[in-house]
Amino acid sequence: MRKFFISLGRPIYFLLYFLFSKLSQIKISLGGRTKEGGTRKKIRKEVIIYRVPRPYLKNFLKAIYPLIQLFKNLKFPKFRFAREARQSRFKLKIKNLNLWAVAVLIFSSFGIYLYVFKDLPAPSTLTTQPVPLTTHIRDRNGRELYKIYASQNRTLVKLSDIPLTLRQATIAIEDAEFYRHSGFSLRGIARASWRTLTNQQLEGGSTITQQLVKTALLSPERTLRRKIRELVLAILVEGRFTKDQILEMYLNRVSFGGAAYGVEEAAQTYFNKPASNLTLAESALLAGLPASPTTYSPFGAHPELAKSRQKEVLRRMVSEGFITWNQADAASADELSFAPQTIDIKAPHFVMYVRDYLARKYGTAVVEQGGLEVITSLDLSIQQIAQTAVTQEVAKVAYLRIGNGAAVVTNPKTGEILAMVGSKDYFDMAHDGNFNVTTALRQPGSSIKPLNYALALTRGFTPVSVIDDSPITYKTPGQPPYSPVNYDGKFHGKVTLRTALGSSYNIPAVKILAANGVANFIEFARKLGISSWTDPSRYGLSLTLGGGEVTMLDMATAFAVFATDGSRVNLHSVLSVRDSTGKALEEFSSDSNPVLDPRVAYLISNILSDNTARTPAFGSNSDLNVPNVAVKTGTTNNLRDNWTIGYTPDRLVAVWVGNNDNSPMSYVASGVTGASPIWRRVMTEILKTTPTAGFAPPANLLRVNICTITGQLACEGCPVRSEYFFPGTEPKSACSQEQIKKLQEERENLLRDKLLQGIHEP
């Protein structure tokens, strides 16, 4: 048909197109003679019969192009003017009456253009115009965590990946003549009209092509104009695409109820499986849904209608010769197993964290409609371990007014986030369960101390440096005096740096910070990953006891520096992002930046994994005692935050407990209650699949036997241990029995002193 129109009247069309495109109006000049006062006189009158802006002329001519060609051999009319008797006016006498037919045809065509063709979408937009697609967020092993979409949950699949039974079921129930018609079916229209009249039930006669056009190119309004435009577009679409292409586009675009658009998401929504794995019974049920998804939904108010609709589809498939009656009966008797209708999201805090990252980088529209394929760093197995531990352990200590918990698991070598538990229950909206504690600012308590001691080790201190754990008061102009106290309310006399850090004594930590300088410590902590200390004027010596707020993610970054021999590796949540065509938009690559002497990193890890060093404060059998694992706890003196952070060279686990509203807990004892039991449970499970041999010392460290009491070279009869030193910092002299006796006496005297008031847990 299209070739027929093109071959007709081409010269006339292009001539008119050229003339009309150059004119702003069309005129006809009428002329004649009249006799006035006995004298014949010529007259001329111009009549404007059409005026319109040029662009509309072009569009108008395009619209009536086929009609103009039908009259290419039309003779132009001849006309003259004659004076009527007893009247002083002229009358146009027409010899060729086809002039009226042409005029009617032109103006009718213009009306048809405005009614039908104006702003009619091009069929090519079916493939060129982007269709809203669903973004898939998956864990590192490809397991789906969440789907992001604006209003239509859709994943494109090829026709070859759609089961033949589903294609046949769709054709049988929607358009049995699909492969025989040219876009519309007169038989289908007649059948639908007859059934509507005889059954008093409205039934549509649209073909699959018409339904595709209506869904993808036109508005859903029910008007005669839309129906005519649908018919015209259906014919044009059939001329441009093959039947298989049309069927594939239809099955990927049609609604199956709710947010499920296309067969892939319908299969996932109703049966929790890909479309390629659908059975005949499942295919028949899905094929019956597009006619009225709400009515026929198995999750609707009348699920029995879904079964009757499925039987009708199977009956149609038999009548069309697609299956036999035996196959239909077997499929009808098949008991379908539907997917549970829950909020399908795993690791919700992590998913929302990733979603925010994607929206900031690619824009919300791309995330909600671009069909991105996102592979994240998360390991769903580890996530489930961490979530279960947080939920169950927080429930156990609810009597201590501990209302919430959070956990982060990372790979310190690469910065990959393997698990993120932002609260005990994301869906507990009554208690702000969707609030992500891992990204919130909280006070770290004594868990920040390793950073302070690491700075000291870079400034000449050694693990055997002796620090006097005795009363001290710091006076700063304009501020009240500051007198730090230990958690146990005691003074422990002269202790080594190793013991002071391992047992988390407060007074030695404050003295170390005073030696380091607060400004130097803040700058050092920033290099390791603490990003929230932006105003040094806000902080004082209590900073080493947790006086500055941090996030769990920053703490995980900073502690990972010790696990990686001094290199800072920023955290990452995404391994790869691809668009709907499979094009890679980003690929993960770990970034590593040396920020700390590897020897210092090792010494901190060695001290934090030394159970003997922590025994004076925590006992020898606390939850912190996991072989070859470095760990540090922290609790704020107002009991609002309790932390445990521990790591191996391959895994890092950070845990927090407290209350979202910042209200204090009634009691918590690091190593016994709070975060430590959660940390031990998660770390123990991880070590089953990722065992560790501990931390290997760098080659340029000296190992020397020293006295554990004095920190000097060991003498005969004193307690001995091996200690590591930078070359040149090792002790040069041995201890003596007199020194040992004097130190022991000082400690005994301190134990008899009156306990100080005030509690600050390590």
Secondary structure, DSSP 8 states (H G I E B T S, - for coil): -HHHHHHSSHHHHHHHHHHHHH-SEEEEEEEEEEEETTEEEEEEEEEEEEE--HHHHHHHHHHTHHHHHHTTT-----EEEEE-TT-SSEEEEES-THHHHHHHHHHHHHHHIIIIITT---TTHHHHS---B-EEEE-TTS-EEEEE-SS-EE----GGGS-HHHHHHHHHHH-TTTTTSSS--HHHHHHHHHHHHHHS-------HHHHHHHHHTS-----HHHHHHHHHHHHHHHHHS-HHHHHHHHHHHSB-STTEESHHHHHHHHHSS-GGG--HHHHHHHHTSTT-HHHH-TTSS-HHHHHHHHHHHHHHHHHTTSS-HHHHHHHHHS-------S---SSHHHHHHHHHHHHHHH-HHHHHHB--EEEES--HHHHHHHHHHHHHHHHHTGGGT--EEEEEEEETTTTEEEEEE-SS-TT-GGGTTT--GGGS-B--GGGGHHHHHHHHHHTT--TT-EEEES---B--TTS--B----TTS---EEEEHHHHHHTT-HHHHHHHHHHH-HHHHHHHHHHHT--S---GGG--GGGGGT-S-B-HHHHHHHHHHHHTTSEE---B-EEEEE-TT--EEEE-----EE-S-HHHHHHHHHHHT-HHHHHHHH-TTSTT--TT-EEEEEE-TTSSEEEEEEE-SS-EEEEEEE-TT----S---TTTSTHHHHHHHHHHHHHHHS--------TT-EEEEEETTT-SB--TTS-EEEEEE-TT-S--SB--HHHHHHHHHHHHHHHTS---S-----
